[in-house]
Amino acid sequence: MSVHPVPYPAPPETSGPPVLSLVVTAEGPALVVAVRGPLDLDTVDVLSSAVDRAMAGQPPPVLVLDLSGVSFFGAAGVTVLLRVRRRVVAAGRTLVLREPSRICGAVLNMVGLRDEFITE
């Protein structure tokens, strides 16, 4: 029998948490927010803050969330989409989800919200 010492506590991982990336562009009268990475408890505030900034002052008539690059989508992601929709609708504007990734579509379908959003 051989014994191999293992340092305790284990050394921290150096890769760090996944990062959410947002790219905001204008397409005609619409403002498009391309979301890349995980929409989870650690990152939803980034999206929420970006939407708050976009909706301040003179909000665009249409806000498009391009979700094609979302790699993880759980309860926090669902919650932020509902919060964003409420914010956009309260301003009398339209929210569109563009190309939700496979995970986004599956989760929205699972919780019965797939048809609650306008998608393109």
All heavy atoms as an XYZ file, in Angstrom:
876
protein
N       0.852     -1.171      0.000
C       0.000      0.000      0.000
C       0.898      1.235      0.000
O       1.825      1.338      0.785
C      -0.874     -0.027      1.249
C      -1.706      1.189      1.411
S      -2.949      0.857      2.673
C      -3.019      2.393      3.431
N       0.600      2.160     -0.901
C       1.390      3.386     -0.919
C       0.501      4.552     -0.496
O      -0.703      4.557     -0.706
C       1.965      3.645     -2.303
O       0.945      3.897     -3.220
N       1.127      5.523      0.100
C       0.412      6.696      0.596
C       0.932      7.903     -0.155
O       2.141      8.106     -0.278
C       0.626      6.864      2.115
C      -0.045      8.124      2.600
C       0.134      5.648      2.852
N       0.008      8.685     -0.681
C       0.379      9.904     -1.390
C      -0.219     11.084     -0.639
O      -1.442     11.197     -0.539
C      -0.148      9.891     -2.824
C       0.370      8.755     -3.625
N       1.643      8.728     -4.137
C      -0.198      7.583     -3.995
C       1.826      7.609     -4.792
N       0.727      6.887     -4.713
N       0.610     11.926     -0.083
C       0.069     13.064      0.671
C      -0.660     14.043     -0.263
O      -0.229     14.290     -1.380
C       1.303     13.711      1.295
C       2.453     13.244      0.464
C       2.056     11.927     -0.126
N      -1.741     14.530      0.212
C      -2.530     15.521     -0.523
C      -2.573     16.784      0.321
O      -2.896     16.721      1.514
C      -3.963     15.003     -0.778
C      -4.807     16.065     -1.443
C      -3.930     13.729     -1.589
N      -2.209     17.919     -0.249
C      -2.256     19.152      0.537
C      -3.690     19.455      0.984
O      -4.641     19.223      0.253
C      -1.746     20.229     -0.415
C      -1.689     19.620     -1.764
C      -1.812     18.143     -1.621
N      -3.805     19.922      2.198
C      -5.113     20.292      2.720
C      -5.019     21.693      3.273
O      -4.086     21.994      3.999
C      -5.568     19.337      3.815
C      -6.937     19.681      4.334
C      -8.065     19.272      3.652
C      -7.107     20.457      5.467
C      -9.329     19.606      4.096
C      -8.365     20.797      5.922
C      -9.466     20.368      5.235
O     -10.714     20.696      5.671
N      -5.884     22.572      3.004
C      -6.993     22.395      2.062
C      -6.471     22.367      0.635
O      -5.363     22.812      0.351
C      -7.865     23.612      2.298
C      -6.950     24.658      2.827
C      -5.870     23.912      3.578
N      -7.298     21.845     -0.254
C      -6.906     21.747     -1.661
C      -6.627     23.138     -2.215
O      -7.283     24.106     -1.835
C      -8.023     21.077     -2.442
N      -5.656     23.250     -3.093
C      -5.358     24.562     -3.671
C      -6.553     25.078     -4.474
O      -7.276     24.297     -5.082
C      -4.158     24.301     -4.577
C      -4.081     22.832     -4.759
C      -4.809     22.203     -3.623
N      -6.771     26.387     -4.448
C      -7.911     26.937     -5.173
C      -7.736     26.769     -6.676
O      -6.615     26.754     -7.190
C      -7.903     28.425     -4.793
C      -6.510     28.704     -4.377
C      -5.964     27.416     -3.817
N      -8.851     26.631     -7.357
C      -8.811     26.539     -8.813
C      -8.435     27.909     -9.364
O      -8.871     28.939     -8.856
C     -10.172     26.111     -9.351
C     -10.539     24.689     -8.985
C     -11.846     24.262     -9.631
O     -12.208     24.818    -10.675
O     -12.476     23.370     -9.071
N      -7.660     27.913    -10.407
C      -7.190     29.179    -10.953
C      -7.996     29.655    -12.161
O      -7.798     30.751    -12.637
C      -5.715     29.063    -11.371
O      -5.602     28.001    -12.323
C      -4.834     28.802    -10.170
N      -8.918     28.834    -12.631
C      -9.650     29.211    -13.835
C     -10.680     30.310    -13.576
O     -11.018     31.058    -14.480
C     -10.336     27.985    -14.446
O     -11.314     27.490    -13.554
N     -11.204     30.426    -12.375
C     -12.182     31.458    -12.053
C     -13.561     31.133    -12.594
O     -13.722     30.230    -13.410
N     -14.560     31.876    -12.154
C     -15.926     31.613    -12.601
C     -16.115     32.071    -14.045
O     -15.426     32.971    -14.517
C     -16.775     32.455    -11.641
C     -15.867     33.552    -11.213
C     -14.483     32.961    -11.197
N     -17.045     31.445    -14.749
C     -17.344     31.884    -16.105
C     -17.840     33.331    -16.092
O     -18.471     33.776    -15.144
C     -18.455     30.939    -16.558
C     -18.432     29.804    -15.616
C     -17.849     30.323    -14.340
N     -17.528     34.054    -17.142
C     -17.863     35.467    -17.212
C     -18.976     35.676    -18.229
O     -18.989     35.057    -19.287
C     -16.616     36.280    -17.624
C     -16.943     37.742    -17.783
C     -15.505     36.093    -16.608
N     -19.883     36.569    -17.897
C     -20.950     36.941    -18.816
C     -20.466     38.123    -19.640
O     -19.927     39.091    -19.114
C     -22.206     37.326    -18.031
C     -23.445     37.600    -18.877
C     -23.964     36.303    -19.476
C     -24.526     38.239    -18.027
N     -20.670     38.039    -20.944
C     -20.272     39.102    -21.850
C     -21.520     39.681    -22.505
O     -22.387     38.936    -22.961
C     -19.334     38.530    -22.917
O     -19.179     39.433    -23.978
N     -21.603     41.001    -22.540
C     -22.716     41.680    -23.202
C     -22.157     42.615    -24.263
O     -21.202     43.344    -24.012
C     -23.527     42.504    -22.203
C     -24.135     41.779    -21.011
C     -24.870     42.770    -20.127
C     -25.070     40.672    -21.454
N     -22.758     42.588    -25.437
C     -22.418     43.518    -26.503
C     -23.713     44.204    -26.905
O     -24.687     43.543    -27.270
C     -21.775     42.798    -27.708
C     -21.518     43.785    -28.842
C     -20.490     42.103    -27.293
N     -23.722     45.530    -26.813
C     -24.925     46.306    -27.108
C     -24.724     47.026    -28.437
O     -23.726     47.725    -28.629
C     -25.209     47.331    -25.980
C     -26.451     48.128    -26.286
C     -25.323     46.621    -24.637
N     -25.689     46.827    -29.354
C     -25.647     47.479    -30.657
C     -27.041     47.972    -31.017
O     -28.040     47.493    -30.474
C     -25.159     46.522    -31.766
O     -26.007     45.375    -31.798
C     -23.734     46.082    -31.541
N     -27.091     48.912    -31.937
C     -28.366     49.410    -32.453
C     -28.624     48.761    -33.798
O     -27.714     48.623    -34.621
C     -28.333     50.917    -32.580
N     -29.867     48.344    -34.004
C     -30.325     47.833    -35.300
C     -31.588     48.604    -35.637
O     -32.675     48.251    -35.176
C     -30.606     46.338    -35.244
C     -29.385     45.466    -35.194
C     -29.714     43.980    -35.203
O     -30.883     43.602    -35.451
O     -28.794     43.194    -34.957
N     -31.436     49.645    -36.406
C     -32.578     50.508    -36.686
C     -33.071     51.095    -35.383
O     -32.269     51.567    -34.566
N     -34.386     51.027    -35.147
C     -34.914     51.576    -33.894
C     -34.713     50.659    -32.684
O     -34.947     51.057    -31.550
C     -36.399     51.751    -34.193
C     -36.703     50.708    -35.218
C     -35.449     50.581    -36.050
N     -34.272     49.426    -32.925
C     -34.117     48.453    -31.839
C     -32.721     48.530    -31.228
O     -31.747     48.847    -31.898
C     -34.371     47.041    -32.346
N     -32.656     48.218    -29.949
C     -31.393     48.072    -29.251
C     -31.210     46.576    -29.010
O     -32.111     45.919    -28.477
C     -31.407     48.831    -27.929
C     -30.075     48.932    -27.201
C     -29.106     49.791    -28.028
C     -30.266     49.546    -25.834
N     -30.065     46.036    -29.415
C     -29.801     44.607    -29.292
C     -28.718     44.390    -28.243
O     -27.656     45.004    -28.306
C     -29.348     44.001    -30.636
C     -29.041     42.512    -30.486
C     -30.403     44.221    -31.704
N     -29.010     43.517    -27.291
C     -28.036     43.124    -26.270
C     -27.712     41.655    -26.523
O     -28.558     40.785    -26.312
C     -28.586     43.323    -24.847
C     -27.547     42.892    -23.815
C     -29.024     44.755    -24.615
N     -26.495     41.401    -27.019
C     -26.038     40.032    -27.255
C     -25.434     39.503    -25.962
O     -24.500     40.097    -25.425
C     -25.021     39.992    -28.387
N     -25.980     38.407    -25.479
C     -25.566     37.817    -24.204
C     -24.752     36.564    -24.487
O     -25.204     35.681    -25.209
C     -26.806     37.467    -23.344
C     -26.385     36.932    -21.985
C     -27.726     38.673    -23.199
N     -23.545     36.481    -23.903
C     -22.669     35.331    -24.088
C     -22.179     34.856    -22.724
O     -21.692     35.655    -21.939
C     -21.448     35.693    -24.949
C     -21.771     36.279    -26.308
C     -22.290     35.205    -27.260
N     -22.616     35.751    -28.566
C     -23.848     36.112    -28.933
N     -24.853     36.017    -28.096
N     -24.072     36.554    -30.147
N     -22.333     33.560    -22.480
C     -21.867     32.987    -21.220
C     -23.034     32.524    -20.363
O     -24.164     32.419    -20.824
N     -22.763     32.257    -19.098
C     -23.799     31.718    -18.213
C     -24.687     32.820    -17.630
O     -24.193     33.854    -17.188
C     -22.988     31.044    -17.099
C     -21.737     31.863    -17.024
C     -21.448     32.299    -18.435
N     -25.987     32.591    -17.651
C     -26.923     33.469    -16.944
C     -27.279     32.744    -15.656
O     -28.176     31.907    -15.619
C     -28.185     33.714    -17.782
C     -28.222     34.987    -18.588
C     -29.500     35.079    -19.405
C     -28.044     36.210    -17.728
N     -26.527     33.036    -14.611
C     -26.740     32.376    -13.338
C     -26.746     33.410    -12.219
O     -26.720     34.613    -12.472
C     -25.676     31.295    -13.096
C     -24.252     31.836    -13.081
O     -24.056     33.057    -12.898
O     -23.323     31.027    -13.250
N     -26.801     32.949    -10.997
C     -26.899     33.834     -9.842
C     -25.760     34.837     -9.778
O     -25.934     35.969     -9.339
C     -26.953     32.994     -8.562
C     -27.440     33.669     -7.303
C     -28.814     34.307     -7.513
C     -27.497     32.683     -6.162
N     -24.583     34.449    -10.257
C     -23.420     35.345    -10.213
C     -23.412     36.386    -11.323
O     -22.672     37.366    -11.242
C     -22.120     34.537    -10.294
C     -21.871     33.707     -9.054
O     -22.331     34.109     -7.961
O     -21.230     32.643     -9.170
N     -24.195     36.196    -12.387
C     -24.082     37.077    -13.551
C     -25.351     37.837    -13.923
O     -25.271     38.768    -14.722
C     -23.630     36.274    -14.785
O     -24.628     35.295    -15.107
C     -22.288     35.600    -14.557
N     -26.494     37.464    -13.380
C     -27.743     38.097    -13.826
C     -27.785     39.595    -13.537
O     -28.430     40.347    -14.281
C     -29.000     37.409    -13.244
C     -29.158     36.018    -13.820
C     -28.978     37.394    -11.730
N     -27.086     40.040    -12.497
C     -27.087     41.473    -12.195
C     -26.433     42.290    -13.307
O     -26.793     43.444    -13.517
C     -26.393     41.747    -10.856
C     -27.224     41.284     -9.671
O     -28.452     41.122     -9.836
O     -26.642     41.085     -8.593
N     -25.497     41.693    -14.012
C     -24.849     42.375    -15.132
C     -25.887     42.672    -16.222
O     -25.970     43.793    -16.729
C     -23.681     41.526    -15.697
C     -23.093     42.166    -16.937
C     -22.625     41.291    -14.635
N     -26.687     41.671    -16.554
C     -27.728     41.863    -17.569
C     -28.790     42.833    -17.079
O     -29.208     43.736    -17.809
C     -28.368     40.526    -17.946
C     -29.517     40.605    -18.961
C     -29.064     41.260    -20.264
C     -30.091     39.223    -19.211
N     -29.211     42.683    -15.852
C     -30.234     43.561    -15.291
C     -29.781     45.021    -15.308
O     -30.542     45.924    -15.685
C     -30.562     43.110    -13.860
O     -31.642     43.817    -13.353
N     -28.534     45.272    -14.944
C     -28.003     46.640    -14.949
C     -27.930     47.209    -16.360
O     -28.231     48.385    -16.581
C     -26.611     46.673    -14.318
O     -26.682     46.335    -12.960
N     -27.533     46.385    -17.318
C     -27.458     46.840    -18.710
C     -28.837     47.221    -19.227
O     -28.996     48.230    -19.924
C     -26.838     45.758    -19.585
N     -29.840     46.440    -18.880
C     -31.206     46.750    -19.308
C     -31.691     48.022    -18.632
O     -32.323     48.874    -19.272
C     -32.156     45.565    -19.035
C     -33.610     45.959    -19.223
C     -31.795     44.384    -19.933
N     -31.395     48.181    -17.353
C     -31.789     49.415    -16.660
C     -31.185     50.641    -17.337
O     -31.864     51.654    -17.517
C     -31.369     49.365    -15.183
C     -32.241     48.439    -14.355
O     -33.340     48.064    -14.826
O     -31.823     48.088    -13.238
N     -29.915     50.548    -17.729
C     -29.270     51.672    -18.431
C     -29.930     51.915    -19.785
O     -30.152     53.056    -20.188
C     -27.776     51.415    -18.607
C     -26.975     51.620    -17.343
C     -25.469     51.597    -17.597
N     -25.003     50.379    -18.235
C     -24.700     49.240    -17.605
N     -24.823     49.183    -16.284
N     -24.273     48.190    -18.262
N     -30.242     50.842    -20.500
C     -30.862     50.974    -21.823
C     -32.260     51.584    -21.731
O     -32.672     52.316    -22.633
C     -30.941     49.601    -22.500
N     -32.962     51.299    -20.652
C     -34.338     51.766    -20.518
C     -34.431     53.137    -19.849
O     -35.505     53.708    -19.757
C     -35.168     50.742    -19.731
C     -35.280     49.380    -20.418
S     -35.883     49.456    -22.107
C     -37.557     49.991    -21.828
N     -33.321     53.687    -19.390
C     -33.317     55.011    -18.758
C     -33.431     56.076    -19.846
O     -33.004     55.885    -20.979
C     -32.029     55.206    -17.963
N     -34.002     57.185    -19.488
C     -34.122     58.293    -20.436
C     -35.093     57.970    -21.546
O     -36.255     57.695    -21.309
N     -34.606     57.975    -22.774
C     -35.432     57.675    -23.946
C     -35.202     56.220    -24.359
O     -34.313     55.927    -25.152
C     -35.049     58.621    -25.096
C     -35.886     58.470    -26.334
C     -37.337     58.889    -26.102
O     -37.644     59.719    -25.256
N     -38.231     58.293    -26.849
N     -36.020     55.288    -23.839
C     -35.789     53.878    -24.145
C     -36.117     53.561    -25.607
O     -36.951     54.228    -26.213
C     -36.728     53.136    -23.195
C     -37.754     54.115    -22.794
C     -37.141     55.473    -22.922
N     -35.452     52.551    -26.153
C     -35.739     52.154    -27.533
C     -37.135     51.537    -27.626
O     -37.626     50.975    -26.644
C     -34.662     51.108    -27.828
C     -34.352     50.520    -26.496
C     -34.478     51.659    -25.519
N     -37.779     51.620    -28.793
C     -39.105     51.014    -28.927
C     -39.061     49.492    -28.791
O     -40.025     48.883    -28.343
C     -39.578     51.426    -30.315
C     -38.412     52.012    -31.011
C     -37.366     52.322    -29.996
N     -37.930     48.898    -29.180
C     -37.780     47.442    -29.087
C     -36.427     47.135    -28.453
O     -35.405     47.668    -28.886
C     -37.861     46.771    -30.482
C     -37.656     45.266    -30.368
C     -39.177     47.091    -31.160
N     -36.445     46.263    -27.454
C     -35.217     45.761    -26.847
C     -35.109     44.288    -27.217
O     -36.021     43.504    -26.925
C     -35.230     45.919    -25.326
C     -33.989     45.390    -24.604
C     -32.757     46.218    -24.974
C     -34.191     45.397    -23.105
N     -34.033     43.941    -27.892
C     -33.801     42.562    -28.319
C     -32.705     41.971    -27.456
O     -31.618     42.544    -27.348
C     -33.382     42.498    -29.802
C     -33.097     41.064    -30.221
C     -34.445     43.127    -30.697
N     -32.988     40.840    -26.835
C     -31.961     40.090    -26.109
C     -31.570     38.908    -26.978
O     -32.372     37.999    -27.206
C     -32.482     39.594    -24.757
C     -32.836     40.649    -23.726
C     -33.281     39.976    -22.424
C     -31.678     41.590    -23.465
N     -30.356     38.951    -27.511
C     -29.837     37.852    -28.315
C     -29.258     36.832    -27.351
O     -28.206     37.050    -26.745
C     -28.768     38.379    -29.268
C     -28.136     37.285    -30.112
O     -28.272     36.086    -29.782
O     -27.480     37.635    -31.099
N     -29.960     35.721    -27.188
C     -29.572     34.700    -26.209
C     -28.884     33.502    -26.858
O     -28.739     32.458    -26.221
C     -30.805     34.235    -25.424
C     -31.572     35.335    -24.683
C     -32.805     34.755    -24.002
C     -30.682     36.035    -23.681
N     -28.452     33.654    -28.087
C     -27.856     32.520    -28.802
C     -26.554     32.039    -28.169
O     -26.171     30.884    -28.346
C     -27.617     32.884    -30.266
O     -26.715     33.975    -30.376
N     -25.868     32.897    -27.421
C     -24.597     32.518    -26.809
C     -24.677     32.180    -25.333
O     -23.648     32.077    -24.669
N     -25.881     31.986    -24.809
C     -26.022     31.651    -23.381
C     -25.664     30.177    -23.185
O     -26.243     29.296    -23.809
C     -27.447     31.959    -22.873
C     -27.636     31.446    -21.449
C     -27.717     33.450    -22.945
N     -24.698     29.936    -22.306
C     -24.181     28.579    -22.091
C     -24.790     27.874    -20.883
O     -24.723     26.652    -20.793
C     -22.664     28.634    -21.926
O     -22.314     29.468    -20.826
N     -25.351     28.626    -19.961
C     -26.029     28.059    -18.793
C     -27.214     28.952    -18.483
O     -27.115     30.175    -18.571
C     -25.103     27.987    -17.574
C     -25.805     27.467    -16.353
C     -25.936     26.104    -16.142
C     -26.370     28.334    -15.434
C     -26.614     25.625    -15.025
C     -27.051     27.854    -14.326
C     -27.170     26.490    -14.124
N     -28.330     28.329    -18.127
C     -29.551     29.087    -17.875
C     -30.364     28.333    -16.837
O     -30.820     27.228    -17.091
C     -30.333     29.232    -19.187
C     -31.519     30.131    -19.116
C     -31.360     31.500    -19.084
C     -32.796     29.611    -19.108
C     -32.458     32.346    -19.046
C     -33.904     30.443    -19.070
C     -33.731     31.814    -19.039
N     -30.503     28.926    -15.663
C     -31.251     28.282    -14.593
C     -32.305     29.220    -14.041
O     -32.761     30.153    -14.716
N     -32.678     28.989    -12.802
C     -33.746     29.772    -12.168
C     -33.436     31.264    -12.142
O     -34.314     32.096    -12.375
C     -33.989     29.252    -10.754
N     -32.188     31.621    -11.877
C     -31.824     33.042    -11.848
C     -31.976     33.665    -13.233
O     -32.377     34.827    -13.358
C     -30.397     33.219    -11.340
N     -31.683     32.905    -14.281
C     -31.865     33.390    -15.638
C     -33.330     33.621    -15.962
O     -33.695     34.629    -16.573
N     -34.180     32.690    -15.556
C     -35.621     32.848    -15.755
C     -36.111     34.098    -15.024
O     -36.836     34.918    -15.588
C     -36.394     31.597    -15.260
C     -37.897     31.846    -15.279
C     -36.035     30.379    -16.088
N     -35.679     34.253    -13.793
C     -36.099     35.397    -12.992
C     -35.676     36.716    -13.626
O     -36.467     37.664    -13.693
C     -35.532     35.289    -11.559
O     -35.997     34.070    -10.973
C     -35.963     36.458    -10.698
N     -34.440     36.792    -14.129
C     -33.992     38.050    -14.725
C     -34.755     38.341    -16.014
O     -35.078     39.489    -16.294
C     -32.463     38.095    -14.926
C     -32.008     37.301    -16.136
C     -32.000     39.537    -15.045
N     -35.093     37.316    -16.802
C     -35.877     37.568    -18.011
C     -37.266     38.091    -17.663
O     -37.780     38.996    -18.337
C     -35.989     36.315    -18.867
C     -34.756     35.882    -19.628
C     -35.087     34.727    -20.571
C     -34.135     37.026    -20.404
N     -37.871     37.553    -16.632
C     -39.190     38.048    -16.197
C     -39.079     39.485    -15.689
O     -39.938     40.326    -15.977
C     -39.778     37.136    -15.124
C     -40.173     35.740    -15.613
C     -40.547     34.855    -14.429
C     -41.323     35.825    -16.602
N     -38.005     39.791    -14.962
C     -37.783     41.145    -14.454
C     -37.558     42.120    -15.608
O     -38.105     43.227    -15.628
C     -36.582     41.155    -13.508
C     -36.397     42.474    -12.789
C     -35.211     42.471    -11.832
N     -35.024     41.205    -11.141
C     -33.827     40.639    -10.947
N     -32.729     41.208    -11.378
N     -33.734     39.513    -10.302
N     -36.758     41.707    -16.592
C     -36.496     42.546    -17.760
C     -37.793     42.788    -18.526
O     -38.084     43.919    -18.924
C     -35.422     41.893    -18.665
C     -35.394     42.534    -20.035
C     -34.052     41.968    -17.994
N     -38.565     41.742    -18.737
C     -39.836     41.909    -19.459
C     -40.740     42.894    -18.738
O     -41.347     43.770    -19.352
C     -40.541     40.564    -19.633
C     -41.841     40.712    -20.434
C     -42.542     39.425    -20.650
N     -43.017     38.904    -19.380
C     -43.741     37.815    -19.262
N     -44.053     37.104    -20.308
N     -44.147     37.405    -18.082
N     -40.840     42.776    -17.433
C     -41.680     43.682    -16.650
C     -41.202     45.131    -16.805
O     -41.998     46.043    -16.994
C     -41.666     43.249    -15.175
C     -42.647     43.989    -14.310
C     -42.792     43.396    -12.909
N     -41.558     42.927    -12.309
C     -41.290     41.640    -12.061
N     -42.145     40.707    -12.367
N     -40.146     41.299    -11.497
N     -39.893     45.337    -16.780
C     -39.310     46.677    -16.914
C     -39.598     47.268    -18.297
O     -39.967     48.427    -18.430
C     -37.796     46.580    -16.683
C     -37.011     47.837    -16.947
C     -36.956     48.693    -15.699
N     -35.874     49.650    -15.743
C     -36.017     50.908    -16.180
N     -37.176     51.317    -16.629
N     -35.006     51.736    -16.149
N     -39.419     46.460    -19.335
C     -39.621     46.925    -20.712
C     -41.099     47.218    -20.971
O     -41.441     48.259    -21.540
C     -39.054     45.891    -21.712
C     -39.434     46.229    -23.139
C     -37.535     45.787    -21.561
N     -41.961     46.327    -20.549
C     -43.400     46.518    -20.759
C     -43.909     47.723    -19.971
O     -44.733     48.494    -20.462
C     -44.175     45.234    -20.397
C     -45.679     45.471    -20.344
C     -43.847     44.134    -21.395
N     -43.397     47.946    -18.773
C     -43.808     49.100    -17.966
C     -43.463     50.418    -18.664
O     -44.138     51.425    -18.472
C     -43.150     49.052    -16.587
N     -42.430     50.391    -19.507
C     -42.045     51.586    -20.259
C     -42.809     51.691    -21.579
O     -42.557     52.600    -22.372
C     -40.536     51.567    -20.525
N     -43.735     50.752    -21.819
C     -44.515     50.774    -23.052
C     -43.722     50.318    -24.270
O     -44.043     50.671    -25.398
N     -42.691     49.516    -24.041
C     -41.832     49.048    -25.117
C     -42.006     47.544    -25.318
O     -42.744     46.895    -24.592
C     -40.361     49.353    -24.817
C     -40.072     50.810    -24.492
C     -40.572     51.721    -25.576
N     -39.970     53.050    -25.435
C     -40.567     54.157    -25.785
N     -41.779     54.131    -26.273
N     -39.962     55.311    -25.649
N     -41.298     46.987    -26.296
C     -41.409     45.571    -26.638
C     -40.083     44.868    -26.379
O     -39.028     45.379    -26.737
C     -41.782     45.416    -28.130
O     -43.008     46.102    -28.374
C     -41.943     43.952    -28.506
N     -40.175     43.681    -25.783
C     -39.007     42.835    -25.557
C     -39.081     41.653    -26.515
O     -40.128     41.008    -26.634
C     -38.964     42.320    -24.120
C     -37.858     41.310    -23.803
C     -36.479     41.966    -23.913
C     -38.054     40.703    -22.429
N     -37.966     41.384    -27.193
C     -37.872     40.243    -28.103
C     -36.664     39.414    -27.704
O     -35.585     39.963    -27.466
C     -37.720     40.714    -29.572
C     -37.506     39.533    -30.506
C     -38.926     41.533    -30.004
N     -36.850     38.097    -27.631
C     -35.740     37.180    -27.393
C     -35.296     36.635    -28.741
O     -36.087     36.035    -29.453
C     -36.147     36.027    -26.477
C     -36.708     36.388    -25.109
C     -36.974     35.124    -24.304
C     -35.791     37.335    -24.366
N     -34.039     36.878    -29.088
C     -33.511     36.412    -30.373
C     -32.735     35.121    -30.184
O     -31.822     35.044    -29.357
C     -32.596     37.460    -30.981
C     -31.973     37.007    -32.306
C     -31.079     38.059    -32.892
N     -31.904     39.150    -33.405
C     -31.411     40.317    -33.800
N     -30.118     40.540    -33.727
N     -32.214     41.257    -34.252
N     -33.109     34.128    -30.962
C     -32.404     32.842    -31.021
C     -31.976     32.313    -29.658
O     -30.775     32.101    -29.414
C     -31.181     32.956    -31.927
C     -31.504     33.308    -33.350
C     -30.270     33.420    -34.223
O     -29.231     32.806    -33.892
O     -30.345     34.127    -35.231
N     -32.921     32.079    -28.750
C     -32.524     31.516    -27.454
C     -31.722     30.224    -27.662
O     -32.090     29.393    -28.489
C     -33.859     31.220    -26.764
C     -34.854     32.093    -27.467
C     -34.367     32.237    -28.874
N     -30.623     30.106    -26.936
C     -29.804     28.893    -27.045
C     -30.631     27.679    -26.651
O     -31.717     27.793    -26.073
C     -28.564     29.003    -26.150
O     -28.937     28.999    -24.784
N     -30.093     26.517    -26.948
C     -30.813     25.276    -26.653
C     -31.189     25.198    -25.172
O     -32.305     24.846    -24.833
C     -29.954     24.086    -27.047
C     -30.562     22.768    -26.642
C     -29.657     21.632    -26.996
N     -30.097     21.115    -28.269
C     -29.402     20.297    -29.012
N     -28.210     19.912    -28.647
N     -29.894     19.841    -30.144
N     -30.265     25.566    -24.282
C     -30.550     25.489    -22.847
C     -31.616     26.503    -22.446
O     -32.488     26.202    -21.638
C     -29.262     25.622    -21.988
C     -29.538     25.347    -20.512
C     -28.632     26.990    -22.138
C     -29.893     23.940    -20.194
N     -31.573     27.706    -23.019
C     -32.602     28.710    -22.699
C     -33.979     28.213    -23.120
O     -34.941     28.287    -22.353
C     -32.320     30.031    -23.405
S     -30.943     30.952    -22.761
N     -34.065     27.727    -24.346
C     -35.343     27.225    -24.845
C     -35.870     26.074    -24.018
O     -37.062     26.013    -23.693
N     -34.988     25.150    -23.647
C     -35.411     23.984    -22.867
C     -35.933     24.394    -21.495
O     -36.977     23.905    -21.046
C     -34.252     23.002    -22.720
N     -35.219     25.300    -20.825
C     -35.652     25.727    -19.489
C     -36.946     26.525    -19.566
O     -37.873     26.296    -18.778
C     -34.539     26.527    -18.766
C     -35.053     27.154    -17.491
C     -33.346     25.620    -18.481
N     -37.044     27.457    -20.519
C     -38.290     28.228    -20.653
C     -39.462     27.313    -20.965
O     -40.569     27.509    -20.449
C     -38.141     29.308    -21.722
C     -37.241     30.476    -21.363
C     -37.034     31.390    -22.568
C     -37.796     31.261    -20.184
N     -39.239     26.298    -21.778
C     -40.283     25.333    -22.087
C     -40.654     24.526    -20.845
O     -41.835     24.307    -20.560
C     -39.813     24.406    -23.212
C     -40.941     23.586    -23.779
O     -42.032     24.102    -24.001
N     -40.678     22.321    -24.027
N     -39.645     24.112    -20.084
C     -39.865     23.289    -18.889
C     -40.714     24.020    -17.846
O     -41.537     23.414    -17.180
C     -38.511     22.904    -18.280
C     -38.588     21.903    -17.166
S     -36.971     21.508    -16.422
C     -35.814     21.681    -17.739
N     -40.503     25.325    -17.701
C     -41.241     26.083    -16.685
C     -42.511     26.723    -17.254
O     -43.181     27.492    -16.574
C     -40.355     27.150    -16.001
C     -39.211     26.490    -15.254
C     -39.844     28.186    -16.981
N     -42.823     26.403    -18.519
C     -44.075     26.872    -19.106
C     -44.065     28.320    -19.559
O     -45.114     28.949    -19.676
N     -42.865     28.887    -19.839
C     -42.785     30.291    -20.233
C     -42.356     30.482    -21.689
O     -42.209     31.617    -22.132
C     -41.811     31.035    -19.312
C     -42.247     31.200    -17.873
C     -41.122     31.807    -17.045
C     -43.488     32.058    -17.792
N     -42.163     29.426    -22.421
C     -41.675     29.536    -23.802
C     -42.562     30.456    -24.648
O     -42.082     31.263    -25.412
C     -41.602     28.137    -24.432
C     -41.133     28.098    -25.853
C     -39.644     28.199    -25.909
N     -39.173     28.127    -27.280
C     -38.010     27.702    -27.599
N     -37.187     27.276    -26.687
N     -37.618     27.710    -28.842
N     -43.871     30.343    -24.485
C     -44.808     31.139    -25.277
C     -45.102     32.505    -24.671
O     -45.878     33.269    -25.235
C     -46.111     30.365    -25.488
C     -45.890     29.090    -26.296
O     -44.957     29.078    -27.128
O     -46.629     28.112    -26.095
N     -44.497     32.808    -23.542
C     -44.738     34.090    -22.868
C     -43.857     35.202    -23.415
O     -44.042     36.358    -23.078
C     -44.501     33.960    -21.362
C     -45.457     33.000    -20.677
C     -46.897     33.502    -20.705
O     -47.109     34.707    -20.482
O     -47.789     32.685    -20.972
N     -42.874     34.848    -24.236
C     -41.942     35.827    -24.788
C     -42.059     35.850    -26.300
O     -42.305     34.826    -26.926
C     -40.499     35.480    -24.401
C     -40.202     35.659    -22.950
C     -40.306     34.594    -22.067
C     -39.810     36.896    -22.444
C     -40.032     34.747    -20.723
C     -39.530     37.064    -21.098
C     -39.641     35.998    -20.236
N     -41.864     37.011    -26.888
C     -41.772     37.136    -28.334
C     -40.377     36.677    -28.716
O     -39.385     37.138    -28.139
C     -41.983     38.605    -28.779
C     -43.360     39.090    -28.361
C     -41.765     38.743    -30.282
C     -43.554     40.589    -28.538
N     -40.289     35.749    -29.672
C     -38.980     35.263    -30.107
C     -38.822     35.452    -31.607
O     -39.800     35.526    -32.347
C     -38.778     33.777    -29.764
O     -39.814     33.011    -30.367
C     -38.783     33.552    -28.261
N     -37.588     35.552    -32.007
C     -37.293     35.613    -33.447
C     -36.119     34.735    -33.749
O     -35.381     34.318    -32.933
C     -37.031     37.041    -33.918
C     -35.861     37.716    -33.271
C     -35.582     39.089    -33.841
O     -36.494     39.853    -34.171
O     -34.395     39.425    -33.941
